[in-house]
Amino acid sequence: MKNVITLFFLMISMNGISQSSVDFNAVNPINFESYRSLNEINEANLADAYPWISPDGLRIYYTKEFSTGLEFVYTQRKDYQSDFSAPIIIPTEISEFTSCWLSVNELNAYVTDRSHLYYLHRTSPNSEFEPPIIIHLDGIPDYNFLSGPSLDRTQNELFISINETSIGYLKVVKFKRTSENSFSFEKYIELPFGFMPHLGQLSKDGLSLCVSVKQKEGHSKFYKLSRAYSEESFDLESFQELIGLNKLGGIISQLSMSSNMDWVVGITNSEGLWQNNDLFIVKKEFTSHTDKHRQPLNVMAYPNPTTGEIYINCGTSNVKVEIFNVMGQQIDRFISSSALVNYQIKEDGVYVVRVFTEHGIQSQQVIVSPF
């Protein structure tokens, strides 16, 4: 048994710590090239806006403009190769419906009209929502428009965009829950100097905030802020442009992501008028590179030894992480959009953390002990 264990760690070391070439099974750089306009549901000269995509990327909830006004609708597709179905109106009793966010199970929704935030609940994805409950935003600055709500997995942290009266443009604001039907103003989401957040939405795991950044020339671009765990603030040092999406050009905004950002949906606008808002969808792809001039790997798991909680510094975002026990059995595997991962190992023992990045693979042995 001792020889088997030694051989396993030797193999991990040979394939990991000393490896600087690319493993083609690793997570390679993200490419957002596969853009598609959702022509099957977009309506000419009537706005299709504020999308929210389900974790599996098969359903989209959004705001659709009809000749009679704005409605909350959803559309779905049978599989990833199919078109989306004709949109179906979701009754809400909200006369000026503007934007939406849903929980992962799609039973809870936070929606807006131009001035208020509401909570909706239903007992199953196929049932109708119960009457809306108004949500109080305590301490909010004086504003004349709000939209784009987004919450973390616990639904205790709220991000929403407001058009503050004294400023005259949208800013992303963070609130904390104070009761079942109220949140309290906490702070504005600040970006590095020279960048102005316009609209933003959390990733499904709550560790990334993808924001539309309004620029002086009238165009907008997508950027991302990241954090290691949901209780901490977003780190300005993690501010990163989503280059592939920004190749779309023009006015782009209202981004929503499925799990692991496998699918991204948003809006494009050619002339800046509400009626020109159209939905698009992009699939995340991984591209292989054979460039031998790779940057050195810089992966580290700490503290080590640990009582169970570790931080995995991946050195870059969009990586694949695998955890092995001492027998060489894989106990977990996931993709992280953050460069710093917070992870909990429940049982004592010796483990190997293996991280796949665009620069190669690196592994580290971690000891979990109660002392």
C-alpha atoms as one frame of an Amber mdcrd trajectory, in Angstrom:
protein
   0.000   0.000   0.000   2.839   2.352   0.879   4.364   1.849  -2.557   1.015
   2.564  -4.255   0.617   5.808  -2.328   4.182   6.849  -3.078   3.685   6.085
  -6.782   0.485   8.165  -6.861   2.173  11.253  -5.387   5.168  10.743  -7.688
   2.846  10.704 -10.713   1.052  13.822  -9.503   4.378  15.561  -8.986   5.672
  14.587 -12.435   2.470  15.708 -14.138   1.894  18.756 -11.985   4.501  20.740
 -10.111   7.210  20.399 -12.720   4.905  20.692 -15.703   4.988  23.859 -17.779
   3.627  22.627 -21.107  -0.079  22.627 -21.872  -2.211  19.608 -21.033  -4.985
  19.514 -23.641  -7.395  18.096 -21.057  -6.894  21.209 -18.983  -9.104  24.273
 -18.945  -7.799  26.462 -21.746  -8.409  30.174 -22.306 -12.050  31.215 -22.551
 -13.330  32.260 -25.935 -16.677  34.034 -26.391 -16.621  33.891 -30.186 -19.874
  31.959 -30.786 -22.216  34.955 -30.739 -25.783  34.520 -31.939 -28.571  37.071
 -32.102 -31.809  35.547 -30.791 -33.727  36.402 -33.940 -36.368  33.767 -33.195
 -37.641  35.828 -30.234 -36.382  39.368 -30.899 -39.096  41.735 -32.054 -38.243
  44.448 -34.590 -38.896  47.991 -33.318 -40.055  46.609 -29.951 -37.606  46.117
 -27.088 -36.419  42.756 -25.790 -34.401  43.498 -22.674 -33.143  42.630 -19.166
 -32.603  38.881 -19.644 -31.944  36.335 -16.893 -30.665  32.924 -18.037 -31.212
  29.732 -16.035 -28.238  27.852 -14.542 -28.453  25.176 -17.251 -28.749  27.752
 -20.049 -32.036  26.347 -21.360 -34.468  29.073 -20.227 -34.440  32.843 -20.445
 -36.718  35.193 -18.518 -36.800  38.753 -19.811 -38.751  41.941 -20.467 -40.609
  42.019 -23.757 -42.293  45.033 -25.258 -45.691  44.542 -26.857 -47.868  47.163
 -28.520 -49.891  47.203 -25.284 -46.897  47.658 -22.953 -44.088  45.751 -21.206
 -44.503  42.177 -19.996 -42.493  39.632 -18.009 -41.959  36.605 -20.286 -39.943
  33.428 -20.534 -38.681  31.272 -23.372 -37.007  27.875 -23.449 -35.206  25.480
 -25.763 -35.181  21.676 -25.808 -31.399  21.398 -26.048 -28.364  23.545 -26.824
 -28.735  23.097 -30.568 -32.389  24.198 -30.669 -33.917  27.646 -31.073 -35.810
  29.251 -28.212 -39.588  28.897 -28.227 -42.090  31.702 -28.630 -42.139  33.776
 -25.413 -44.894  33.139 -22.882 -46.224  35.975 -20.703 -45.876  35.531 -16.929
 -48.652  37.385 -15.037 -47.289  39.656 -12.279 -49.897  42.371 -11.540 -47.080
  44.921 -12.149 -48.160  47.547 -14.663 -44.742  48.924 -15.720 -42.603  45.794
 -15.515 -38.918  46.554 -16.199 -36.415  43.882 -15.116 -36.073  40.555 -13.295
 -33.828  38.206 -11.309 -34.708  34.655 -10.267 -33.362  32.185  -7.738 -31.565
  29.104  -9.044 -34.720  26.963  -8.599 -36.770  29.675 -10.368 -39.321  29.821
  -7.543 -38.373  33.258  -6.195 -38.115  36.385  -8.309 -37.112  39.977  -7.621
 -38.504  42.301 -10.264 -38.775  46.038 -10.832 -40.985  48.607 -12.390 -39.359
  51.978 -12.991 -39.461  52.989  -9.325 -39.919  49.938  -7.077 -38.527  46.510
  -6.278 -40.936  43.593  -5.751 -40.677  40.009  -4.553 -42.561  37.197  -6.314
 -42.921  33.581  -5.198 -44.425  30.444  -6.685 -44.604  26.854  -5.497 -43.295
  25.227  -8.681 -41.742  26.342 -11.982 -45.026  25.548 -13.715 -47.308  27.473
 -11.347 -48.182  31.164 -11.408 -46.474  33.648  -9.122 -48.337  34.847  -6.062
 -49.229  38.577  -5.821 -46.130  40.814  -5.661 -44.761  42.051  -2.338 -43.010
  45.426  -2.359 -39.443  45.410  -1.031 -38.299  48.438   0.944 -34.848  49.826
   0.155 -33.868  51.746   3.289 -31.303  54.505   3.008 -31.349  54.543  -0.768
 -30.257  57.882  -2.302 -32.877  59.953  -4.086 -33.417  58.354  -7.492 -35.765
  58.466 -10.471 -35.181  55.001 -11.947 -33.968  51.590 -10.788 -33.440  48.304
 -12.619 -31.366  45.150 -12.927 -31.683  43.474  -9.496 -29.284  40.654  -8.695
 -28.886  38.656  -5.472 -26.424  36.166  -4.042 -27.343  32.547  -3.309 -28.565
  33.348   0.213 -30.691  36.222  -1.130 -29.312  38.430   1.642 -27.075  40.515
  -0.619 -28.712  42.700  -3.277 -27.096  44.544  -6.169 -29.245  46.921  -8.188
 -28.690  49.848 -10.551 -30.204  53.241  -9.748 -30.296  56.502 -11.608 -29.509
  58.885  -8.767 -31.279  62.216  -9.269 -28.253  64.362  -8.417 -25.915  62.402
 -10.708 -28.046  61.690 -13.765 -26.701  58.260 -14.718 -26.990  54.654 -13.524
 -24.746  53.351 -10.758 -24.603  49.851  -9.241 -25.529  49.863  -5.535 -25.149
  47.135  -2.918 -27.766  46.473  -0.216 -27.889  44.064   2.739 -31.075  42.346
   3.896 -32.466  43.677   7.172 -35.824  41.870   7.220 -37.997  39.612   5.115
 -39.201  42.543   3.010 -36.445  45.143   3.346 -32.813  45.829   2.478 -30.521
  48.575   3.712 -28.156  50.641   1.561 -24.526  49.620   2.052 -22.373  51.197
  -0.665 -21.843  51.988  -4.317 -19.840  49.489  -6.356 -16.660  51.317  -7.248
 -14.414  50.458 -10.170 -10.826  51.538 -10.861 -10.432  55.220 -11.702 -11.893
  56.183 -15.065 -14.481  53.382 -15.218 -18.162  53.881 -14.460 -20.429  50.876
 -13.668 -23.718  50.969 -15.510 -25.558  47.677 -14.960 -24.339  44.505 -13.273
 -25.377  40.988 -12.358 -23.868  38.344 -10.091 -22.750  34.986 -11.435 -24.778
  32.021 -10.198 -22.150  31.201  -7.536 -22.070  34.831  -6.355 -18.289  35.098
  -6.780 -18.252  37.263  -9.908 -20.004  40.539 -10.637 -20.219  41.164 -14.365
 -20.809  44.829 -15.067 -21.575  46.877 -18.122 -19.220  49.853 -18.081 -20.485
  52.987 -19.775 -17.834  54.921 -21.679 -17.664  58.582 -22.620 -18.138  57.963
 -26.336 -21.484  56.302 -25.607 -20.330  52.697 -26.035 -20.236  50.143 -23.257
 -18.056  47.153 -22.452 -18.293  44.135 -20.177 -15.944  43.744 -17.235 -15.843
  41.404 -14.262 -15.024  41.762 -10.568 -14.213  38.632  -8.551 -14.008  37.539
  -4.924 -12.959  34.340  -3.168 -16.144  33.863  -1.132 -19.521  35.537  -0.914
 -18.963  37.255   2.443 -16.114  39.447   1.221 -16.138  42.577  -0.952 -15.208
  42.487  -4.602 -11.497  43.082  -5.097 -10.633  45.955  -7.429  -7.431  44.107
  -8.355  -9.621  41.421  -9.957 -11.151  43.908 -12.428 -10.938  42.190 -15.806
 -12.279  42.949 -19.267 -14.347  40.230 -20.941 -12.562  40.711 -24.221 -14.392
  38.135 -26.307 -17.781  39.662 -25.529 -16.524  43.166 -26.182 -15.748  42.263
 -29.772 -19.464  42.743 -30.368 -18.997  46.527 -30.274 -21.752  49.149 -30.193
 -23.972  49.420 -27.142 -23.982  46.166 -25.161 -25.394  45.689 -21.694 -27.602
  43.684 -19.290 -25.412  40.600 -19.001 -26.649  37.369 -17.360 -24.702  34.120
 -17.011 -25.553  30.433 -16.611 -23.524  28.251 -14.241 -19.765  28.567 -14.798
 -20.569  31.215 -17.423 -21.092  28.424 -19.962 -23.791  30.563 -21.583 -24.031
  34.340 -21.540 -27.049  36.345 -22.611 -27.298  40.124 -22.944 -28.594  42.914
 -25.151 -27.186  44.789 -28.105 -28.418  48.143 -29.306 -27.535  49.839 -32.573
 -28.905  53.343 -32.010 -29.299  53.849 -28.281 -33.097  53.816 -28.305 -35.069
  51.510 -25.993 -36.941  50.025 -28.955 -33.649  48.823 -30.487 -32.787  46.484
 -27.601 -32.271  42.935 -28.905 -31.136  39.787 -27.114 -28.018  37.813 -27.980
 -26.508  34.621 -26.573 -22.884  33.475 -26.475 -21.459  30.063 -25.661 -18.232
  29.794 -23.699 -15.621  27.784 -25.516 -12.130  26.655 -24.677  -9.384  27.004
 -27.257  -6.160  25.046 -27.330  -2.805  26.728 -27.656   0.587  25.173 -28.335
   2.710  28.180 -27.463   5.761  26.896 -25.616   6.590  30.268 -24.106   4.378
  29.904 -21.084   4.358  32.045 -17.996   5.577  30.288 -14.826   2.879  28.605
 -12.763   2.030  30.208  -9.435  -0.487  27.947  -7.708  -0.485  27.686  -3.934
  -2.900  26.152  -1.402  -2.766  27.530   2.141  -2.712  27.231   5.122  -0.876
  23.917   5.005  -1.327  21.980   7.282  -4.945  23.032   7.756  -7.899  22.058
   9.926 -10.022  21.823   6.772 -10.432  25.258   5.210  -7.966  26.154   2.465
  -7.483  28.960   0.001  -6.290  27.962  -3.446  -4.411  30.783  -5.164  -4.675
  29.771  -8.821  -2.665  32.680 -10.203  -5.341  33.314 -12.837  -9.099  33.075
 -13.298 -11.107  30.475 -15.229  -9.345  27.338 -14.032 -10.279  23.728 -13.399
  -9.593  22.361  -9.917  -9.458  18.700  -8.913  -9.103  17.314  -5.364  -7.704
  13.800  -4.747  -7.458  11.800  -1.544  -4.432   9.758  -0.528  -5.708   6.731
  -2.479  -5.728   8.715  -5.689  -9.527   8.925  -5.771 -10.990  12.175  -7.079
 -13.297  13.614  -4.391 -14.208  16.832  -6.164 -13.860  18.630  -9.471 -15.054
  22.090 -10.444 -14.379  25.118 -12.615 -13.689  28.457 -10.923 -14.075  31.896
 -12.463 -12.086  33.365  -9.563  -8.304  33.385  -9.168  -8.682  32.725  -5.423
 -10.840  29.781  -4.348 -12.104  29.131  -0.820 -12.551  25.377  -0.268 -13.478
  23.133   2.682 -12.147  19.581   3.164 -14.299  17.803   5.728 -12.217  14.768
   6.672  -8.663  14.600   8.036  -5.982  13.151   5.805  -3.541  13.896   3.004
  -4.900  15.366  -0.205  -3.637  16.646  -3.530  -5.002  19.850  -5.026  -4.518
  19.903  -8.772  -5.134  23.107 -10.775  -5.402  23.311 -14.568  -4.665  26.749
 -16.013  -3.989  28.099 -19.486  -0.281  27.932 -18.651  -0.237  24.268 -17.631
  -0.969  22.128 -14.579   0.263  22.380 -11.020  -0.390  20.233  -7.973   0.202
  20.554  -4.248  -0.082  18.139  -1.373  -2.238  19.394   1.511  -2.426  17.908
   5.025  -5.750  18.180   6.878  -5.405  17.690  10.636  -7.455  18.701  13.709
  -4.288  20.196  15.252
